[in-house]
């Protein structure tokens, strides 16, 4: 699990999020935003000690509460490219925007099709194993769906979770004919955590794409973006790692 955190200021991971991550190895990406006109090396020289203290504080908070912690400090012009590179380098299964949450009673899992469903459900299994929360499996269809593809998708997902050992009483399903973002955000009002899957080959495309972007902007609680890419490790211009 990749947890990107802006270390130019203070941050504390909410306790319910720590509980969700108890069986997960977490890579904490402490990124320090660098203005376009500034050199990353210059900001690193000026602020590395403070950024490192903030990153260490987050790593210490996670230590003993999760399966393992790796920390990475980067000074960067482009947060999205940095997240993409570090997620690929560490083969992260998902990227977490932790948000704010006081308790986790229900997860909302929008399924947009068969792509990436197995990875999404595998993460859901892990999260449900760490909590007593229920889950709503959600699909929005743009039409009446006369052939019932949405129902089939949701039924298959329910069966998958039940076969993995999740009690059927903890699983709900919701089929919506609303526009995707509208439907997801409306259903999200009744949920504490969102688990969404990527469908594009790069983090930039999926984060800046219409559906994930609006969800991430409007969702107050934790959002897990489940990766579906082989990715490549590469150094990007406009950033510098602090080892």
Backbone as CSV, one residue per row, in Angstrom:
resi,resn,N_x,N_y,N_z,CA_x,CA_y,CA_z,C_x,C_y,C_z
1,UNK,0.842,-1.187,0.000,0.000,0.000,0.000,0.884,1.246,0.000
2,UNK,0.618,2.168,-0.933,1.359,3.420,-0.959,0.524,4.510,-0.310
3,UNK,1.134,5.199,0.655,0.483,6.294,1.364,1.253,7.578,1.092
4,UNK,0.796,8.412,0.134,1.476,9.679,-0.122,1.043,10.738,0.887
5,UNK,2.014,11.436,1.477,1.735,12.456,2.479,2.566,13.695,2.176
6,UNK,1.936,14.856,2.185,2.626,16.125,2.006,3.358,16.447,3.312
7,UNK,4.691,16.380,3.272,5.468,16.578,4.499,5.960,18.016,4.638
8,UNK,5.362,18.936,3.884,5.677,20.348,4.106,4.901,20.899,5.301
9,UNK,3.964,20.096,5.821,3.206,20.462,7.017,3.017,19.236,7.888
10,UNK,2.318,19.402,9.001,2.105,18.288,9.922,0.913,17.447,9.485
11,UNK,0.989,16.146,9.768,-0.104,15.233,9.426,-0.068,14.043,10.375
12,UNK,-1.266,13.572,10.746,-1.402,12.374,11.567,-2.405,11.434,10.901
13,UNK,-2.052,10.172,10.753,-2.945,9.193,10.141,-4.101,8.903,11.102
14,UNK,-5.376,9.008,10.649,-6.514,8.716,11.536,-6.445,7.279,12.057
15,UNK,-6.797,7.090,13.318,-6.736,5.759,13.933,-7.546,4.713,13.175
16,UNK,-8.777,4.999,12.701,-9.513,3.981,11.942,-8.787,3.537,10.675
17,UNK,-8.012,4.430,10.069,-7.229,4.058,8.893,-6.101,3.112,9.293
18,UNK,-5.481,3.366,10.445,-4.457,2.455,10.943,-5.025,1.056,11.130
19,UNK,-6.236,0.971,11.647,-6.867,-0.332,11.851,-7.094,-1.043,10.522
20,UNK,-7.492,-0.294,9.481,-7.714,-0.887,8.162,-6.432,-1.470,7.583
21,UNK,-5.314,-0.857,7.904,-4.040,-1.228,7.296,-3.263,-2.258,8.105
22,UNK,-3.889,-2.842,9.118,-3.147,-3.677,10.068,-2.451,-4.870,9.420
23,UNK,-2.981,-5.396,8.316,-2.358,-6.562,7.677,-1.574,-6.175,6.429
24,UNK,-1.236,-4.898,6.297,-0.652,-4.372,5.067,0.752,-3.821,5.303
25,UNK,1.632,-4.034,4.335,2.919,-3.332,4.333,2.694,-1.980,3.684
26,UNK,3.070,-0.916,4.361,2.785,0.441,3.900,4.081,1.136,3.493
27,UNK,4.073,1.666,2.274,5.163,2.529,1.812,4.687,3.971,1.985
28,UNK,5.308,4.687,2.923,4.942,6.082,3.159,5.788,6.962,2.254
29,UNK,5.139,7.607,1.309,5.824,8.539,0.422,5.656,9.950,0.984
30,UNK,6.712,10.453,1.591,6.690,11.830,2.047,7.162,12.714,0.906
31,UNK,6.232,13.473,0.330,6.619,14.341,-0.784,6.570,15.806,-0.332
32,UNK,7.559,16.538,-0.747,7.641,17.969,-0.430,7.422,18.726,-1.731
33,UNK,6.297,19.466,-1.870,6.001,20.166,-3.125,7.017,21.279,-3.385
34,UNK,7.527,21.298,-4.602,8.502,22.306,-5.009,7.852,23.212,-6.049
35,UNK,7.812,24.531,-5.823,7.245,25.446,-6.823,7.983,25.330,-8.155
36,UNK,7.266,25.593,-9.241,7.825,25.396,-10.576,9.092,26.210,-10.805
37,UNK,9.192,27.367,-10.182,10.348,28.231,-10.404,11.535,27.881,-9.518
38,UNK,11.371,26.940,-8.588,12.432,26.583,-7.651,13.081,25.259,-8.044
39,UNK,14.323,25.060,-7.615,15.037,23.811,-7.865,14.800,22.854,-6.706
40,UNK,14.444,21.585,-6.999,14.250,20.625,-5.913,15.449,20.519,-4.979
41,UNK,16.670,20.582,-5.536,17.864,20.477,-4.691,17.945,21.628,-3.695
42,UNK,17.491,22.809,-4.113,17.515,23.970,-3.220,16.556,23.782,-2.056
43,UNK,15.323,23.324,-2.359,14.342,23.074,-1.287,14.797,21.942,-0.377
44,UNK,15.427,20.927,-0.968,15.945,19.818,-0.158,16.978,20.330,0.840
45,UNK,17.879,21.182,0.371,18.912,21.730,1.251,18.288,22.534,2.395
46,UNK,17.205,23.268,2.105,16.606,24.153,3.106,15.677,23.420,4.073
47,UNK,14.976,22.381,3.587,13.877,21.817,4.378,13.975,20.316,4.644
48,UNK,15.084,19.694,4.266,15.146,18.237,4.412,14.995,17.786,5.861
49,UNK,15.611,18.474,6.808,15.538,18.045,8.202,14.102,18.068,8.718
50,UNK,13.370,19.149,8.439,11.975,19.243,8.887,11.108,18.202,8.189
51,UNK,11.331,18.023,6.893,10.544,17.038,6.145,10.824,15.634,6.666
52,UNK,12.074,15.341,6.962,12.429,14.029,7.485,11.807,13.787,8.851
53,UNK,11.791,14.796,9.708,11.151,14.632,11.024,9.663,14.324,10.873
54,UNK,8.993,15.012,9.944,7.574,14.760,9.735,7.343,13.353,9.182
55,UNK,8.176,12.931,8.251,8.048,11.583,7.688,8.326,10.528,8.749
56,UNK,9.345,10.747,9.573,9.651,9.796,10.646,8.493,9.686,11.640
57,UNK,7.836,10.807,11.914,6.704,10.786,12.847,5.570,9.919,12.309
58,UNK,5.304,10.017,11.013,4.249,9.207,10.403,4.655,7.738,10.388
59,UNK,5.906,7.466,10.024,6.379,6.083,10.014,6.328,5.474,11.407
60,UNK,6.672,6.252,12.430,6.609,5.760,13.808,5.173,5.495,14.241
61,UNK,4.236,6.323,13.759,2.829,6.104,14.076,2.342,4.782,13.496
62,UNK,2.815,4.450,12.288,2.410,3.210,11.625,3.114,1.992,12.215
63,UNK,4.348,2.173,12.669,5.139,1.057,13.161,4.443,0.342,14.312
64,UNK,4.350,-0.975,14.208,3.677,-1.757,15.224,2.181,-1.870,15.012
65,UNK,1.637,-1.046,14.116,0.198,-1.084,13.827,-0.091,-1.731,12.481
66,UNK,0.930,-1.818,11.618,0.763,-2.405,10.296,1.785,-3.518,10.124
67,UNK,1.719,-4.222,8.994,2.576,-5.384,8.783,4.030,-4.996,8.545
68,UNK,4.276,-3.791,8.084,5.632,-3.310,7.850,5.582,-1.907,7.274
69,UNK,6.675,-1.165,7.407,6.717,0.227,6.941,8.007,0.471,6.178
70,UNK,7.873,1.097,5.015,9.010,1.620,4.264,8.750,3.103,4.038
71,UNK,9.765,3.949,4.213,9.536,5.381,3.991,10.433,5.908,2.879
72,UNK,9.892,6.846,2.122,10.599,7.465,0.996,10.339,8.965,1.059
73,UNK,11.397,9.760,0.941,11.263,11.213,0.963,11.674,11.771,-0.401
74,UNK,10.801,12.577,-1.007,11.062,13.129,-2.329,10.680,14.600,-2.356
75,UNK,11.534,15.415,-2.955,11.218,16.814,-3.230,10.860,16.903,-4.709
76,UNK,9.649,17.367,-5.026,9.161,17.205,-6.391,8.335,18.385,-6.894
77,UNK,8.426,18.619,-8.201,7.550,19.575,-8.867,6.188,18.970,-9.162
78,UNK,6.125,17.644,-9.316,4.913,16.992,-9.809,4.534,15.824,-8.911
79,UNK,3.563,16.061,-8.065,3.140,15.044,-7.103,2.655,13.778,-7.808
80,UNK,1.862,13.913,-8.872,1.278,12.744,-9.522,2.335,11.858,-10.175
81,UNK,3.297,12.459,-10.866,4.356,11.667,-11.470,5.195,10.963,-10.406
82,UNK,5.420,11.644,-9.294,6.192,11.041,-8.216,5.452,9.847,-7.618
83,UNK,4.175,10.008,-7.367,3.375,8.900,-6.840,3.402,7.720,-7.799
84,UNK,3.257,7.996,-9.096,3.270,6.934,-10.101,4.598,6.184,-10.086
85,UNK,5.711,6.922,-10.029,7.028,6.290,-10.044,7.264,5.437,-8.800
86,UNK,6.935,5.986,-7.640,7.189,5.254,-6.392,6.252,4.051,-6.269
87,UNK,5.006,4.202,-6.719,4.076,3.063,-6.691,4.591,1.932,-7.572
88,UNK,5.123,2.274,-8.744,5.663,1.253,-9.636,6.933,0.634,-9.055
89,UNK,7.804,1.470,-8.520,9.068,0.977,-7.973,8.840,-0.020,-6.853
90,UNK,7.844,0.241,-6.019,7.579,-0.632,-4.865,6.433,-1.605,-5.129
91,UNK,6.004,-1.693,-6.374,4.908,-2.596,-6.787,3.728,-2.530,-5.820
92,UNK,3.296,-1.317,-5.528,2.161,-1.127,-4.613,0.876,-1.638,-5.250
93,UNK,0.065,-2.299,-4.467,-1.230,-2.792,-4.953,-2.260,-1.682,-5.030
94,UNK,-2.122,-0.682,-4.172,-3.115,0.399,-4.121,-2.462,1.651,-3.565
95,UNK,-3.124,2.767,-3.801,-2.676,4.070,-3.317,-3.781,4.638,-2.437
96,UNK,-3.426,5.091,-1.261,-4.408,5.552,-0.289,-4.339,7.057,-0.088
97,UNK,-5.488,7.704,-0.261,-5.667,9.081,0.196,-6.453,8.982,1.496
98,UNK,-5.825,9.202,2.652,-6.458,8.818,3.919,-7.629,9.679,4.350
99,UNK,-7.691,10.947,3.941,-8.833,11.775,4.302,-9.030,11.873,5.803
100,UNK,-10.278,12.094,6.200,-10.637,12.217,7.612,-11.809,11.295,7.907
101,UNK,-11.703,10.503,8.954,-12.778,9.573,9.302,-12.690,9.251,10.792
102,UNK,-13.860,9.190,11.452,-13.880,8.898,12.887,-14.117,7.422,13.175
103,UNK,-14.726,6.718,12.228,-14.945,5.278,12.367,-15.180,4.700,10.977
104,UNK,-14.994,3.395,10.851,-15.217,2.721,9.575,-16.278,1.649,9.779
105,UNK,-17.494,1.959,9.336,-18.600,1.018,9.452,-19.012,0.426,8.113
106,UNK,-18.712,1.146,7.009,-19.105,0.646,5.687,-18.123,1.104,4.623
107,UNK,-17.751,0.162,3.751,-16.943,0.450,2.580,-17.852,0.528,1.356
108,UNK,-17.577,1.459,0.462,-18.266,1.532,-0.820,-17.276,1.147,-1.903
109,UNK,-17.673,0.175,-2.746,-16.767,-0.339,-3.776,-17.452,-0.245,-5.136
110,UNK,-17.227,0.844,-5.877,-17.786,0.952,-7.230,-17.026,0.032,-8.189
111,UNK,-17.771,-0.752,-8.945,-17.191,-1.631,-9.957,-17.662,-1.137,-11.315
112,UNK,-16.712,-0.781,-12.188,-17.080,-0.194,-13.473,-17.071,-1.210,-14.600
113,UNK,-16.653,-2.415,-14.336,-16.571,-3.451,-15.354,-15.711,-4.578,-14.838
114,UNK,-15.385,-5.512,-15.713,-14.620,-6.684,-15.263,-13.142,-6.375,-15.091
115,UNK,-12.656,-5.289,-15.719,-11.238,-4.936,-15.599,-10.885,-4.611,-14.154
116,UNK,-9.821,-5.259,-13.670,-9.261,-4.959,-12.346,-10.130,-5.441,-11.184
117,UNK,-11.222,-6.140,-11.455,-12.137,-6.539,-10.382,-11.447,-7.451,-9.373
118,UNK,-10.643,-8.390,-9.847,-9.997,-9.320,-8.914,-9.077,-8.577,-7.950
119,UNK,-8.311,-7.610,-8.463,-7.437,-6.834,-7.580,-8.240,-6.019,-6.572
120,UNK,-9.341,-5.424,-7.036,-10.193,-4.632,-6.146,-10.750,-5.510,-5.036
121,UNK,-11.295,-6.652,-5.401,-11.909,-7.525,-4.402,-10.870,-8.117,-3.456
122,UNK,-9.664,-8.340,-3.948,-8.598,-8.841,-3.068,-8.283,-7.825,-1.979
123,UNK,-8.239,-6.543,-2.351,-8.009,-5.507,-1.347,-9.190,-5.418,-0.387
124,UNK,-10.412,-5.494,-0.919,-11.603,-5.442,-0.067,-11.568,-6.564,0.959
125,UNK,-11.185,-7.761,0.531,-11.063,-8.885,1.472,-10.115,-8.532,2.605
126,UNK,-8.967,-7.955,2.263,-7.974,-7.599,3.272,-8.512,-6.550,4.231
127,UNK,-9.197,-5.543,3.698,-9.731,-4.482,4.553,-10.839,-5.005,5.454
128,UNK,-11.693,-5.859,4.926,-12.785,-6.402,5.735,-12.270,-7.335,6.820
129,UNK,-11.131,-7.986,6.548,-10.548,-8.871,7.559,-10.012,-8.090,8.745
130,UNK,-9.776,-6.778,8.544,-9.201,-5.948,9.605,-10.255,-5.169,10.376
131,UNK,-11.524,-5.351,10.028,-12.584,-4.561,10.637,-13.886,-5.351,10.616
132,UNK,-14.873,-4.899,11.379,-16.204,-5.508,11.353,-17.131,-4.782,10.382
133,UNK,-16.578,-3.917,9.548,-17.393,-3.093,8.648,-18.128,-3.941,7.615
134,UNK,-19.200,-3.366,7.090,-19.932,-3.950,5.970,-19.423,-3.315,4.674
135,UNK,-19.849,-3.878,3.536,-19.414,-3.359,2.246,-20.612,-3.261,1.301
136,UNK,-20.653,-2.194,0.533,-21.636,-2.046,-0.536,-20.913,-2.119,-1.866
137,UNK,-21.257,-3.108,-2.680,-20.739,-3.228,-4.037,-21.669,-2.452,-4.956
138,UNK,-21.111,-1.536,-5.744,-21.907,-0.559,-6.486,-21.541,-0.596,-7.971
139,UNK,-22.569,-0.506,-8.817,-22.316,-0.372,-10.250,-23.317,0.608,-10.837
140,UNK,-22.811,1.554,-11.622,-23.658,2.520,-12.319,-23.682,2.167,-13.795
141,UNK,-24.878,2.049,-14.345,-25.029,1.758,-15.760,-25.666,2.953,-16.447
142,UNK,-25.216,3.253,-17.660,-25.688,4.437,-18.363,-27.055,4.249,-19.006
143,UNK,-27.558,3.024,-19.005,-28.859,2.766,-19.619,-29.625,1.771,-18.763
144,UNK,-30.682,1.254,-19.312,-31.527,0.329,-18.549,-30.873,-1.036,-18.369
145,UNK,-29.799,-1.316,-19.124,-29.066,-2.573,-19.001,-29.989,-3.778,-19.152
146,UNK,-30.663,-3.875,-20.331,-31.657,-4.949,-20.493,-31.063,-6.351,-20.401
147,UNK,-29.769,-6.493,-20.699,-29.154,-7.816,-20.636,-28.641,-8.153,-19.239
148,UNK,-28.778,-7.211,-18.326,-28.436,-7.487,-16.935,-26.962,-7.629,-16.641
149,UNK,-26.093,-6.949,-17.414,-24.651,-7.062,-17.169,-24.270,-6.519,-15.793
150,UNK,-24.931,-5.442,-15.368,-24.634,-4.873,-14.055,-24.961,-5.837,-12.939
151,UNK,-26.129,-6.458,-13.028,-26.524,-7.447,-12.016,-25.536,-8.611,-11.995
152,UNK,-25.134,-9.070,-13.178,-24.191,-10.183,-13.238,-22.857,-9.813,-12.601
153,UNK,-22.407,-8.599,-12.867,-21.142,-8.136,-12.288,-21.216,-8.126,-10.769
154,UNK,-22.294,-7.561,-10.234,-22.428,-7.471,-8.782,-22.619,-8.840,-8.155
155,UNK,-23.428,-9.706,-8.779,-23.623,-11.054,-8.242,-22.307,-11.817,-8.189
156,UNK,-21.497,-11.677,-9.247,-20.217,-12.367,-9.290,-19.289,-11.850,-8.191
157,UNK,-19.314,-10.544,-7.953,-18.468,-9.962,-6.909,-18.904,-10.426,-5.527
158,UNK,-20.213,-10.489,-5.298,-20.728,-10.995,-4.023,-20.256,-12.429,-3.813
159,UNK,-20.414,-13.263,-4.835,-20.007,-14.670,-4.728,-18.514,-14.776,-4.414
160,UNK,-17.711,-13.939,-5.051,-16.269,-13.960,-4.826,-15.948,-13.684,-3.363
161,UNK,-16.573,-12.658,-2.791,-16.291,-12.313,-1.396,-16.779,-13.398,-0.438
162,UNK,-17.947,-13.957,-0.712,-18.482,-15.019,0.149,-17.561,-16.239,0.105
163,UNK,-17.107,-16.584,-1.102,-16.215,-17.739,-1.237,-14.877,-17.506,-0.536
164,UNK,-14.500,-16.245,-0.381,-13.240,-15.933,0.302,-13.396,-15.921,1.821
165,UNK,-14.640,-16.116,2.300,-14.856,-16.201,3.739,-15.563,-15.013,4.358
166,UNK,-15.980,-14.030,3.546,-16.696,-12.872,4.075,-18.168,-13.250,4.267
167,UNK,-18.709,-12.987,5.447,-20.106,-13.297,5.745,-21.019,-12.535,4.795
168,UNK,-21.970,-13.235,4.186,-22.887,-12.613,3.233,-23.697,-11.491,3.870
169,UNK,-23.923,-11.559,5.184,-24.686,-10.510,5.872,-23.945,-9.177,5.878
170,UNK,-22.640,-9.198,5.611,-21.849,-7.964,5.596,-21.782,-7.333,4.203
171,UNK,-22.416,-7.967,3.219,-22.285,-7.523,1.831,-23.631,-7.045,1.294
172,UNK,-23.669,-5.813,0.801,-24.832,-5.281,0.082,-24.426,-4.998,-1.357
173,UNK,-25.420,-4.879,-2.214,-25.179,-4.552,-3.617,-26.116,-3.433,-4.032
174,UNK,-25.648,-2.565,-4.908,-26.476,-1.441,-5.372,-26.216,-1.200,-6.850
175,UNK,-27.283,-1.286,-7.647,-27.228,-1.007,-9.076,-27.915,0.322,-9.323
176,UNK,-27.204,1.245,-9.987,-27.717,2.595,-10.173,-27.747,2.950,-11.653
177,UNK,-28.750,3.724,-12.041,-28.812,4.251,-13.405,-28.409,5.723,-13.449
178,UNK,-27.921,6.245,-12.323,-27.427,7.625,-12.288,-26.097,7.721,-13.031
179,UNK,-25.726,8.938,-13.418,-24.397,9.169,-13.959,-23.378,8.704,-12.923
180,UNK,-22.237,8.159,-13.405,-21.323,7.423,-12.531,-20.883,8.230,-11.315
181,UNK,-20.347,9.433,-11.533,-19.833,10.220,-10.409,-20.955,10.579,-9.450
182,UNK,-22.098,11.007,-9.997,-23.235,11.379,-9.158,-23.679,10.204,-8.295
183,UNK,-23.791,9.039,-8.922,-24.230,7.854,-8.188,-23.246,7.427,-7.121
184,UNK,-21.949,7.463,-7.453,-20.932,7.047,-6.485,-20.897,7.996,-5.287
185,UNK,-20.938,9.289,-5.553,-20.876,10.252,-4.459,-22.133,10.192,-3.596
186,UNK,-23.300,9.950,-4.216,-24.535,9.817,-3.436,-24.460,8.583,-2.549
187,UNK,-24.004,7.470,-3.101,-23.863,6.255,-2.295,-22.787,6.434,-1.238
188,UNK,-21.779,7.245,-1.565,-20.693,7.473,-0.621,-21.117,8.211,0.626
189,UNK,-22.243,8.925,0.558,-22.743,9.622,1.745,-23.086,8.647,2.867
190,UNK,-23.361,7.397,2.507,-23.715,6.384,3.498,-22.524,5.497,3.859
191,UNK,-21.341,5.845,3.353,-20.160,5.008,3.556,-19.027,5.831,4.162
192,UNK,-18.051,5.127,4.710,-16.911,5.782,5.359,-15.643,5.715,4.524
193,UNK,-15.545,4.690,3.664,-14.335,4.453,2.879,-14.730,4.106,1.454
194,UNK,-13.991,4.654,0.486,-14.186,4.325,-0.923,-13.027,3.471,-1.415
195,UNK,-13.341,2.432,-2.200,-12.320,1.630,-2.868,-12.632,1.665,-4.353
196,UNK,-11.803,2.342,-5.143,-12.037,2.448,-6.574,-10.852,1.876,-7.331
197,UNK,-11.102,1.418,-8.538,-10.043,0.826,-9.348,-9.621,1.749,-10.469
198,UNK,-8.355,1.689,-10.815,-7.866,2.451,-11.957,-8.167,1.676,-13.231
199,UNK,-8.297,2.398,-14.333,-8.537,1.741,-15.615,-7.590,2.229,-16.685
200,UNK,-6.699,3.169,-16.353,-5.772,3.721,-17.327,-4.351,3.259,-17.002
201,UNK,-3.424,3.343,-17.974,-2.089,2.801,-17.759,-1.167,3.657,-16.923
202,UNK,-1.576,4.858,-16.557,-0.689,5.673,-15.732,-1.496,6.390,-14.670
203,UNK,-0.828,6.693,-13.547,-1.515,7.368,-12.451,-2.004,8.740,-12.883
204,UNK,-1.213,9.434,-13.729,-1.634,10.757,-14.187,-2.991,10.671,-14.890
205,UNK,-3.157,9.687,-15.783,-4.418,9.548,-16.502,-5.570,9.256,-15.554
206,UNK,-5.335,8.368,-14.590,-6.471,7.967,-13.768,-6.777,8.989,-12.678
207,UNK,-5.763,9.671,-12.161,-6.031,10.680,-11.146,-6.653,11.914,-11.782
208,UNK,-6.169,12.303,-12.960,-6.706,13.485,-13.618,-7.901,13.168,-14.493
209,UNK,-8.226,11.894,-14.650,-9.421,11.525,-15.406,-10.678,11.991,-14.690
210,UNK,-11.776,12.068,-15.414,-12.987,12.698,-14.894,-13.529,12.006,-13.646
211,UNK,-13.743,10.694,-13.711,-14.390,10.015,-12.585,-13.508,9.998,-11.337
212,UNK,-12.262,9.462,-11.399,-11.440,9.455,-10.180,-11.157,10.846,-9.638
213,UNK,-10.938,11.811,-10.534,-10.612,13.161,-10.081,-11.750,13.754,-9.277
214,UNK,-12.979,13.651,-9.780,-14.110,14.223,-9.060,-14.356,13.507,-7.750
215,UNK,-14.169,12.197,-7.737,-14.371,11.439,-6.504,-13.345,11.855,-5.459
216,UNK,-12.074,11.945,-5.862,-11.023,12.318,-4.921,-11.201,13.743,-4.412
217,UNK,-11.707,14.625,-5.270,-11.919,16.007,-4.859,-13.075,16.133,-3.872
218,UNK,-14.125,15.344,-4.054,-15.349,15.503,-3.277,-15.445,14.573,-2.073
219,UNK,-14.678,13.486,-2.061,-14.770,12.527,-0.959,-13.980,13.044,0.241
220,UNK,-14.608,13.035,1.398,-13.940,13.496,2.621,-13.167,12.376,3.313
221,UNK,-13.644,11.149,3.160,-13.040,10.029,3.866,-11.923,9.378,3.072
222,UNK,-11.379,8.274,3.587,-10.297,7.574,2.899,-10.734,7.049,1.531
223,UNK,-9.839,7.140,0.554,-10.082,6.592,-0.784,-8.889,5.719,-1.167
224,UNK,-9.156,4.450,-1.459,-8.141,3.544,-1.964,-8.293,3.454,-3.477
225,UNK,-7.217,3.729,-4.216,-7.199,3.544,-5.667,-6.397,2.283,-5.950
226,UNK,-7.074,1.249,-6.441,-6.433,-0.047,-6.678,-5.759,-0.023,-8.037
227,UNK,-4.474,-0.336,-8.061,-3.694,-0.241,-9.296,-3.939,-1.433,-10.217
228,UNK,-3.845,-1.160,-11.507,-3.991,-2.199,-12.525,-2.990,-1.915,-13.640
229,UNK,-1.699,-1.937,-13.300,-0.673,-1.610,-14.280,0.614,-2.307,-13.928
230,UNK,1.393,-2.662,-14.941,2.722,-3.205,-14.681,3.677,-2.092,-14.299
231,UNK,3.502,-0.932,-14.954,4.298,0.244,-14.610,5.770,0.042,-14.932
232,UNK,6.491,1.119,-14.955,7.934,1.070,-15.155,8.583,2.028,-14.190
233,UNK,9.711,1.654,-13.691,10.457,2.525,-12.785,11.289,3.487,-13.607
234,UNK,11.152,4.769,-13.349,11.949,5.745,-14.087,12.128,6.987,-13.254
235,UNK,13.214,7.680,-13.481,13.443,8.947,-12.822,12.742,10.035,-13.621
236,UNK,12.115,10.968,-12.951,11.393,12.062,-13.594,12.155,13.348,-13.392
237,UNK,12.075,14.229,-14.390,12.633,15.554,-14.221,11.847,16.300,-13.165
238,UNK,12.528,17.208,-12.468,11.827,18.068,-11.521,11.558,17.423,-10.190
239,UNK,12.341,16.420,-9.808,12.198,15.855,-8.473,13.555,15.341,-8.027
240,UNK,13.701,15.211,-6.723,14.946,14.659,-6.191,14.630,13.860,-4.946
241,UNK,15.112,12.615,-4.929,14.913,11.785,-3.744,15.860,12.219,-2.648
242,UNK,15.392,12.040,-1.416,16.241,12.303,-0.260,16.444,10.987,0.470
243,UNK,17.589,10.413,0.351,17.865,9.114,0.958,18.475,9.262,2.342
